[in-house]
Amino acid sequence: MVFVRVLGAFATEVNGESVHLGGPRQRGVLALLVAARGQVVPVDRMIEDLWRGSRPRGR
């Protein structure tokens, strides 16, 4: 079972054990997907929300 804590510190547990979420960008992507509640998140929205409209390097 995966548990994602969104109130307070953003954290994730898998089968009761803490999972490292990576750096700020990885946590941002996960938070965006969790907030979408199973809906598709278009790439353009991710770019706008996470990179403030500027495409990430190498894309």
DSSP file (Angstrom, degrees, kcal/mol; ACC not computed):
  #  RESIDUE AA STRUCTURE BP1 BP2  ACC     N-H-->O    O-->H-N    N-H-->O    O-->H-N    TCO  KAPPA ALPHA  PHI   PSI    X-CA   Y-CA   Z-CA
    1    1 A M              0   0    0      0, 0.0    14,-2.7     0, 0.0     2,-0.5   0.000 360.0 360.0 360.0 138.4    0.0    0.0    0.0
    2    2 A V  E     -A   14   0A   0     12,-0.2     2,-0.5    13,-0.1    12,-0.2  -0.896 360.0-169.0-105.7 132.0    1.2    3.5   -0.9
    3    3 A F  E     -A   13   0A   0     10,-2.9    10,-2.7    -2,-0.5     2,-0.5  -0.986   1.5-167.5-123.5 123.1    0.5    6.3    1.5
    4    4 A V  E     -A   12   0A   0     -2,-0.5     2,-0.6     8,-0.2     8,-0.2  -0.953   8.2-154.2-114.8 120.1    1.1    9.9    0.4
    5    5 A R  E     +A   11   0A   0      6,-3.2     6,-1.6    -2,-0.5    -2,-0.0  -0.824  22.3 165.3 -94.3 121.2    0.9   12.6    3.1
    6    6 A V        +     0   0    0     -2,-0.6     2,-0.5     4,-0.2    -1,-0.1   0.578  54.6  77.2-113.8 -14.4    0.0   16.0    1.7
    7    7 A L  S    S-     0   0    0      2,-0.1     2,-0.3     0, 0.0    -1,-0.0  -0.847 108.6  -6.5 -96.8 133.7   -0.9   18.0    4.9
    8    8 A G  S    S+     0   0    0     -2,-0.5     2,-0.3     2,-0.1     0, 0.0  -0.679 133.5  11.8  81.5-141.0    2.2   19.1    6.8
    9    9 A A  S    S-     0   0    0     -2,-0.3     2,-0.5     1,-0.1    -2,-0.1  -0.536  84.8-118.3 -72.2 132.9    5.4   17.7    5.4
   10   10 A F        +     0   0    0     -2,-0.3     2,-0.3    -4,-0.1    -4,-0.2  -0.613  54.1 153.9 -72.1 118.7    5.0   16.1    2.0
   11   11 A A  E     -A    5   0A   0     -6,-1.6    -6,-3.2    -2,-0.5     2,-0.4  -0.965  32.1-148.8-148.2 159.7    6.0   12.4    2.6
   12   12 A T  E     -AB   4  19A   0      7,-0.5     7,-2.4    -2,-0.3     2,-0.4  -0.991   7.3-170.0-134.7 141.8    5.4    8.9    1.2
   13   13 A E  E     -AB   3  18A   0    -10,-2.7   -10,-2.9    -2,-0.4     2,-0.5  -0.986   6.2-162.3-128.0 142.0    5.3    5.5    2.7
   14   14 A V  E >  S-AB   2  17A   0      3,-2.6     3,-1.7    -2,-0.4   -12,-0.2  -0.987  83.2 -15.9-122.9 119.9    5.2    2.1    1.0
   15   15 A N  T 3  S-     0   0    0    -14,-2.7    -1,-0.1    -2,-0.5   -13,-0.1   0.869 131.0 -52.1  52.2  40.4    4.1   -0.8    3.2
   16   16 A G  T 3  S+     0   0    0    -15,-0.4     2,-0.4     1,-0.2    -1,-0.3   0.411 115.5 112.0  82.9  -1.7    4.7    1.4    6.3
   17   17 A E  E <  S-B   14   0A   0     -3,-1.7    -3,-2.6     1,-0.0    -1,-0.2  -0.889  71.6-111.0-110.2 136.6    8.3    2.4    5.3
   18   18 A S  E     -B   13   0A   0     -2,-0.4     2,-0.4    -5,-0.2    -5,-0.2  -0.290  28.3-151.9 -60.7 142.6    9.4    5.9    4.4
   19   19 A V  E     -B   12   0A   0     -7,-2.4    -7,-0.5     2,-0.0     2,-0.3  -0.979  17.9-121.2-120.5 129.2   10.4    6.4    0.8
   20   20 A H        -     0   0    0     -2,-0.4     3,-0.1     1,-0.1    -9,-0.1  -0.527  20.2-158.6 -67.4 128.7   12.9    9.1   -0.3
   21   21 A L        -     0   0    0      1,-0.3     9,-0.2    -2,-0.3     2,-0.1   0.434  29.6-128.2 -92.7  -0.2   11.1   11.4   -2.7
   22   22 A G        -     0   0    0      4,-0.1    -1,-0.3     5,-0.1     0, 0.0  -0.474  49.5 -26.2  86.4-161.5   14.1   12.8   -4.4
   23   23 A G  S  > S-     0   0    0     -2,-0.1     4,-2.4    -3,-0.1     5,-0.2  -0.068  77.1 -80.7 -82.5-175.4   14.8   16.5   -4.9
   24   24 A P  H  > S+     0   0    0      0, 0.0     4,-2.2     0, 0.0     5,-0.1   0.853 127.4  51.3 -58.0 -38.7   12.4   19.4   -5.1
   25   25 A R  H  > S+     0   0    0      2,-0.2     4,-2.2     1,-0.2     5,-0.2   0.926 110.9  47.7 -68.0 -43.0   11.6   18.9   -8.8
   26   26 A Q  H  > S+     0   0    0      1,-0.2     4,-2.3     2,-0.2    -1,-0.2   0.905 112.8  49.0 -63.6 -41.0   10.7   15.2   -8.3
   27   27 A R  H  X S+     0   0    0     -4,-2.4     4,-2.7     1,-0.2    -1,-0.2   0.881 109.7  53.2 -64.5 -37.1    8.6   16.1   -5.2
   28   28 A G  H  X S+     0   0    0     -4,-2.2     4,-2.3    -5,-0.2    -2,-0.2   0.903 108.5  48.5 -63.6 -42.4    6.9   18.7   -7.3
   29   29 A V  H  X S+     0   0    0     -4,-2.2     4,-2.3     2,-0.2    -2,-0.2   0.935 113.3  47.4 -63.2 -46.4    6.0   16.2  -10.1
   30   30 A L  H  X S+     0   0    0     -4,-2.3     4,-2.7     1,-0.2     5,-0.2   0.920 111.6  50.5 -61.9 -43.8    4.7   13.8   -7.5
   31   31 A A  H  X S+     0   0    0     -4,-2.7     4,-2.5     1,-0.2    -1,-0.2   0.903 110.1  50.5 -61.1 -41.5    2.6   16.5   -5.8
   32   32 A L  H  X S+     0   0    0     -4,-2.3     4,-1.2     2,-0.2    -1,-0.2   0.909 112.8  46.1 -63.0 -42.7    1.1   17.6   -9.1
   33   33 A L  H  <>S+     0   0    0     -4,-2.3     5,-0.7     2,-0.2     4,-0.4   0.889 112.4  49.9 -68.9 -39.6    0.2   14.0  -10.0
   34   34 A V  H ><5S+     0   0    0     -4,-2.7     3,-1.4     1,-0.2    -2,-0.2   0.922 109.7  51.6 -63.6 -43.6   -1.3   13.3   -6.6
   35   35 A A  H 3<5S+     0   0    0     -4,-2.5    -1,-0.2     1,-0.3    -2,-0.2   0.781 100.9  62.7 -64.6 -26.1   -3.4   16.6   -6.8
   36   36 A A  T ><5S-     0   0    0     -4,-1.2     3,-1.4    -5,-0.2    -1,-0.3   0.619  97.3-144.6 -75.5 -12.1   -4.7   15.5  -10.2
   37   37 A R  T < 5 -     0   0    0     -3,-1.4    -3,-0.1    -4,-0.4    -2,-0.1   0.886  69.9 -37.7  50.7  51.6   -6.3   12.5   -8.5
   38   38 A G  T 3 <S+     0   0    0     -5,-0.7    -1,-0.3     1,-0.3     2,-0.2   0.395 108.2 125.6  87.5  -3.6   -5.8   10.0  -11.3
   39   39 A Q  S <  S-     0   0    0     -3,-1.4    -1,-0.3    -6,-0.2     2,-0.2  -0.547  70.4 -96.2 -85.9 154.8   -6.5   12.4  -14.2
   40   40 A V        -     0   0    0     -2,-0.2    -1,-0.1    -3,-0.1    -7,-0.0  -0.488  32.1-148.9 -67.8 135.8   -4.0   12.9  -17.0
   41   41 A V        -     0   0    0     -2,-0.2     5,-0.1    -3,-0.0    -1,-0.0  -0.934  18.2-131.8-108.5 110.7   -1.7   15.9  -16.5
   42   42 A P     >  -     0   0    0      0, 0.0     4,-2.0     0, 0.0     3,-0.4  -0.250  14.4-122.1 -61.4 147.3   -0.7   17.4  -19.8
   43   43 A V  H  > S+     0   0    0      1,-0.2     4,-2.8     2,-0.2     5,-0.2   0.892 112.2  58.4 -56.5 -41.9    3.0   18.2  -20.4
   44   44 A D  H  > S+     0   0    0      1,-0.2     4,-2.3     2,-0.2    -1,-0.2   0.877 105.8  49.0 -58.5 -37.8    2.2   21.9  -21.0
   45   45 A R  H  > S+     0   0    0     -3,-0.4     4,-3.0     2,-0.2     5,-0.3   0.912 110.1  50.9 -68.2 -41.5    0.6   22.1  -17.5
   46   46 A M  H  X>S+     0   0    0     -4,-2.0     4,-3.3     2,-0.2     5,-0.6   0.933 111.2  48.5 -60.2 -44.8    3.6   20.5  -15.9
   47   47 A I  H  X5S+     0   0    0     -4,-2.8     4,-1.9     1,-0.2     6,-1.6   0.932 114.1  46.1 -61.2 -45.2    5.9   22.9  -17.6
   48   48 A E  H  <5S+     0   0    0     -4,-2.3     4,-0.5     4,-0.3    -2,-0.2   0.929 120.3  38.4 -62.9 -45.8    3.8   25.9  -16.6
   49   49 A D  H  <5S+     0   0    0     -4,-3.0    -2,-0.2     3,-0.1    -1,-0.2   0.876 129.2  28.0 -75.1 -38.9    3.5   24.7  -13.0
   50   50 A L  H  <5S+     0   0    0     -4,-3.3    -3,-0.2    -5,-0.3    -2,-0.2   0.772 132.8  29.0 -99.2 -29.0    6.9   23.3  -12.4
   51   51 A W  S ><<S-     0   0    0     -4,-1.9     3,-1.9    -5,-0.6    -3,-0.2   0.243 101.8-119.5-115.5  11.5    9.2   25.3  -14.7
   52   52 A R  T 3  S-     0   0    0     -4,-0.5    -4,-0.3     1,-0.3    -3,-0.1   0.856  75.7 -49.4  51.8  42.4    7.1   28.5  -14.7
   53   53 A G  T 3  S+     0   0    0     -6,-1.6     2,-0.5     1,-0.2    -1,-0.3   0.285 113.6 113.3  87.9 -11.0    6.5   28.3  -18.5
   54   54 A S  S <  S-     0   0    0     -3,-1.9    -1,-0.2    -7,-0.3     3,-0.1  -0.835  71.8-117.4 -96.7 127.5   10.2   27.8  -19.5
   55   55 A R        -     0   0    0     -2,-0.5     3,-0.1     1,-0.1     4,-0.0  -0.310  34.1-105.7 -60.7 142.2   10.9   24.4  -21.0
   56   56 A P    >   -     0   0    0      0, 0.0     3,-1.3     0, 0.0    -1,-0.1  -0.335  47.5 -86.2 -64.4 152.1   13.4   22.3  -19.0
   57   57 A R  T 3  S+     0   0    0      1,-0.2    -3,-0.0     2,-0.1     0, 0.0  -0.270 114.1  26.1 -57.3 143.3   16.9   22.0  -20.4
   58   58 A G  T 3         0   0    0     -3,-0.1    -1,-0.2     1,-0.0    -3,-0.0   0.577 360.0 360.0  80.7  10.1   17.3   19.2  -22.9
   59   59 A R    <         0   0    0     -3,-1.3    -2,-0.1    -4,-0.0    -1,-0.0   0.374 360.0 360.0-119.2 360.0   13.6   19.2  -24.0
